Amino acid sequence: MARQHLRKDQDDGTDSTPTSALDLLKSLGAAAGVLTGLAFINGWLYWATYYTAFGLNSLVLDLSFSVVSVSPVQVLVRDWQSDPDPVRWFLFLGVLAGTILTVWFAHWYRQRHPGATVLAAILALGMSIGAWTLGRYDARLDSSCQSRLPIIVFDMVNAPDQGGPPPPCLEGSPETCLLVLHVNNAYRYFQAPDPNFCENAWTSSGAGRTTYEMPDSQIRMANIQNRIGW
C-alpha cells in the first residue's frame, strides 16, 4: 500500500524534488571556486589597468583578495550611476551576457558536461576583455573634465619649505586636486584640469597626468569631498 502511494506521488509529480531555483543555487555553489577565481583575476586586471594609467604600479599596491574579488560589482554599480546612457546600455548588455554565460557554465559544470570547459574559456576571455576595456575607459574619464574622483585638500603638519615651490592643493591654495588612491600610508593625487579648458572641451586627453604622493606623516588633516553622491 505504501509502495503504491509512493508510486502515485511520483507519477503525479508531487514528490519532494528540488525546485529549479534550488538547482540553480546548487549549480552556482558547485562552480563557486571557478567563478571566484575569475572574479579575482578580472578585478585585479581592472585595477591594474586603471592605476597604471595614473602612473602607479599595481604590483606594489596592498589590495586584498576579498576586496578585489567583489570590486567588479562595486565598479559596475558606480559606472551605472555616473555614466551617460549609451555607456549604461553597453554595461547592461555586458552584464546580461556575463550572467547568462555564468548560469549556463554553472549548470554544465555541475553536470560534468564536456562543454563546461569551453564556456569557462569564453567567460574568462569575455570578462578579461571587459575588465581591461572598462579600466581604460574609467581612467580616461576620471582624469578628464568629467572626473568622478573625490576632491582632496591637505592641511600639513609643517609649512612647506620656503626655498621651493609648495606642493599643490594645500588649505587655501587655488588648485583643485583629485584623489586617486590612499594606500601604503600615502595619498596619490593629481591636479584637476584647468576650469577654463573644461568650459571649452567635453573631455581632456585622458590619463597621463602627473601623479603626486603625500605621506601621512606630513599631513595633519586631509579634507576629502566625494563628488558622485555615494
Secondary structure as UniProt FT lines:
FT   HELIX           2..12
FT   HELIX           20..30
FT   HELIX           32..52
FT   TURN            53..55
FT   HELIX           58..60
FT   HELIX           65..82
FT   HELIX           85..110
FT   TURN            111..112
FT   HELIX           115..142
FT   TURN            145..146
FT   STRAND          151..156
FT   TURN            162..163
FT   TURN            171..172
FT   STRAND          177..183
FT   TURN            184..185
FT   STRAND          186..191
FT   HELIX           195..199
FT   STRAND          212..215
FT   HELIX           216..218
FT   STRAND          219..225
//
